[in-house]
Amino acid sequence: MSAAAEDETGREPDYRFTLANERTFLAWIRTALGLLAGGVAVAHFTAAGTDPRVRTAVGALCAVLACVIAVGAFRQWRRVQTAMRRDAPLPRPPLVPVTLTGVCVAAMLSVALVAG
């Protein structure tokens, strides 16, 4: 069964829940775009005297985390939509701990970048 056919099984959920699911997806995408912009800014616009390895690590971490969040947001949107169609319990979002961990690591690296 294809992913499109899987999404079409069950009943059509209330449009308000579908729209709420889309808003949540878009919020995750905004988070990913913010991280991507931050990664580019850190990698290219930090002071010349900073350690390039730390600067590259922060920029790369932000860019990779942005990609993980964007892909995860789509997968979560689809999982929630399918659960709503089937009247099943909503799946837990795996993006919350991933985002928390990634942002904390990026913050610690940023402290090292500023302190160094």
Secondary structure, DSSP 4 states (H G I P E B T S, - for coil): --HHHHHTSSPPPPHHHHHHHHHHHHHHHHHHHHHHHHHHHHHHHS-TTS-HHHHHHHHHHHHHHHHHHHHHHHHHHHHHHHHHHTTPPPPP-THHHHHHHHHHHHHHHHHHHHH-
